[in-house]
Amino acid sequence: MEQFFIQNSGVVLKLVIAVGLGLLVGAERFFVHKDAGMKTHALVSLGSAVFVLISEAMVQKYINLPGLNPTMIPSQIVVGIGFLGAGSIMLYGSQLRGLTTAGGLWVTAGIGMAAGFGFYNLAIIVTVLVLLILIIINIIEKPIRKISEEIDQPMK
């Protein structure tokens, strides 16, 4: 078993980084009580990394095959995650909900793709920026949301 991990240490590292960074983004979503939390974001990031690794393996295995385009799999990740994100957007009365979750899933797929390609610095920087956006902007939005709700309520 140890030999397996030694031989595949690069792949294991890519997958572990993808999961870890996805978990970080999902933790913020979990703390603000959103449906797509830690598990969802970790799975999206991991899945994206897996598909990138498959894409790289296909290039190595079928290098001389005419018409092989290694960008096809990663490009379909973007489309697939867009579909998943669209399913998280719901209309409740007159309010649209789930847009941030959809955006978070989409960018988490990008984090997984970066980890899968071995662009660790990019994956980490994007994770930090996503967390800053989700946490800092949420803090800034709270008082604005409160004022907006007060304006929208009819005067008594």
C-alpha positions in Angstrom: 0.0 0.0 0.0 2.8 2.3 0.9 4.4 1.7 -2.5 1.2 2.7 -4.2 1.2 6.1 -2.5 4.9 6.6 -3.2 4.4 5.8 -6.9 1.3 8.1 -7.2 2.4 10.8 -4.8 2.0 13.6 -7.4 -1.6 12.5 -8.2 -2.4 12.1 -4.5 -1.0 15.6 -3.7 -3.1 17.1 -6.5 -6.3 15.4 -5.3 -5.6 16.2 -1.6 -5.0 19.9 -2.4 -8.2 20.0 -4.5 -10.2 18.5 -1.7 -8.7 20.7 1.0 -9.2 23.9 -0.9 -12.8 22.9 -1.8 -13.4 22.2 1.9 -12.2 25.7 2.8 -14.7 27.3 0.4 -17.4 25.0 1.5 -16.8 25.7 5.2 -17.7 29.4 4.6 -20.9 28.4 2.8 -21.7 25.9 5.7 -21.2 28.6 8.3 -23.7 30.9 6.6 -26.2 28.0 6.4 -26.2 27.4 2.7 -27.2 24.1 1.1 -24.1 23.6 -0.9 -21.5 23.3 1.9 -18.2 21.6 2.6 -19.0 18.2 1.0 -20.5 19.7 -2.1 -17.6 22.1 -2.7 -15.0 19.5 -1.9 -16.6 17.0 -4.3 -16.8 19.7 -7.1 -13.1 20.5 -6.6 -12.1 16.9 -6.4 -14.2 16.0 -9.5 -12.6 18.8 -11.5 -9.1 17.7 -10.5 -10.0 14.1 -11.5 -11.2 15.1 -14.9 -8.1 17.2 -15.4 -5.9 14.3 -14.5 -7.8 12.0 -16.9 -7.3 14.6 -19.6 -3.5 14.7 -18.9 -3.4 10.9 -18.9 -5.2 10.7 -22.2 -2.7 13.1 -23.8 0.2 10.9 -22.6 -1.5 7.7 -23.7 -2.8 8.9 -27.0 -0.1 11.5 -27.9 0.1 10.4 -31.6 -3.6 10.1 -32.2 -4.7 12.6 -34.8 -7.5 15.0 -33.7 -6.9 14.6 -30.0 -7.7 17.8 -28.2 -6.7 17.7 -24.5 -8.7 20.8 -23.7 -12.0 19.1 -24.4 -12.4 17.5 -21.0 -11.5 20.6 -18.9 -13.8 22.7 -21.1 -16.7 20.4 -20.4 -16.0 20.7 -16.7 -17.0 24.4 -17.0 -20.2 23.4 -18.9 -21.1 20.7 -16.4 -20.6 22.9 -13.4 -22.7 25.6 -15.0 -25.5 23.1 -15.2 -25.0 22.1 -11.6 -24.9 25.7 -10.5 -28.1 26.5 -12.5 -29.8 23.8 -10.5 -28.9 25.6 -7.3 -30.6 28.9 -8.3 -34.2 29.0 -7.1 -36.9 31.7 -7.2 -38.7 32.1 -3.8 -41.5 34.5 -4.2 -39.9 37.6 -5.6 -36.4 36.7 -4.4 -33.8 34.9 -6.4 -31.6 32.6 -4.2 -28.6 30.5 -4.8 -26.6 32.8 -7.1 -23.7 32.9 -4.7 -23.8 29.2 -4.3 -23.7 28.7 -8.0 -20.8 31.1 -8.4 -19.0 29.4 -5.5 -19.5 26.0 -7.2 -18.2 27.3 -10.5 -15.1 28.9 -9.0 -14.5 25.8 -6.9 -14.4 23.8 -10.1 -11.7 26.1 -11.3 -9.7 25.6 -8.0 -9.9 21.8 -8.6 -8.8 22.2 -12.2 -5.8 24.3 -11.1 -4.9 21.7 -8.5 -5.3 19.0 -11.0 -3.0 20.7 -13.5 -0.5 21.2 -10.6 -0.9 25.0 -10.5 -0.9 25.0 -6.7 -0.1 28.7 -6.2 -3.0 29.6 -8.5 -5.4 27.2 -6.6 -4.4 28.7 -3.2 -4.5 32.3 -4.4 -8.0 31.8 -5.9 -9.2 30.0 -2.7 -8.0 32.9 -0.5 -9.7 35.4 -2.8 -12.9 33.4 -2.8 -12.9 33.3 1.0 -12.2 37.0 1.2 -15.1 37.7 -1.2 -17.5 35.5 0.7 -16.5 36.5 4.2 -15.7 40.3 3.8 -18.5 41.1 1.4 -21.0 39.3 3.7 -19.9 41.5 6.6 -20.2 44.6 4.4 -23.6 43.5 3.0 -25.3 42.9 6.4 -25.8 46.6 7.4 -26.8 47.4 3.8 -29.3 44.6 3.7 -30.8 45.8 7.0 -31.2 49.4 5.7 -32.8 48.0 2.5 -35.2 45.8 4.4 -36.2 48.9 6.5 -36.9 50.9 3.4 -38.9 48.1 1.8 -41.2 47.7 4.9 -44.3 49.8 4.8 -44.5 52.6 7.4 -46.8 51.9 10.3 
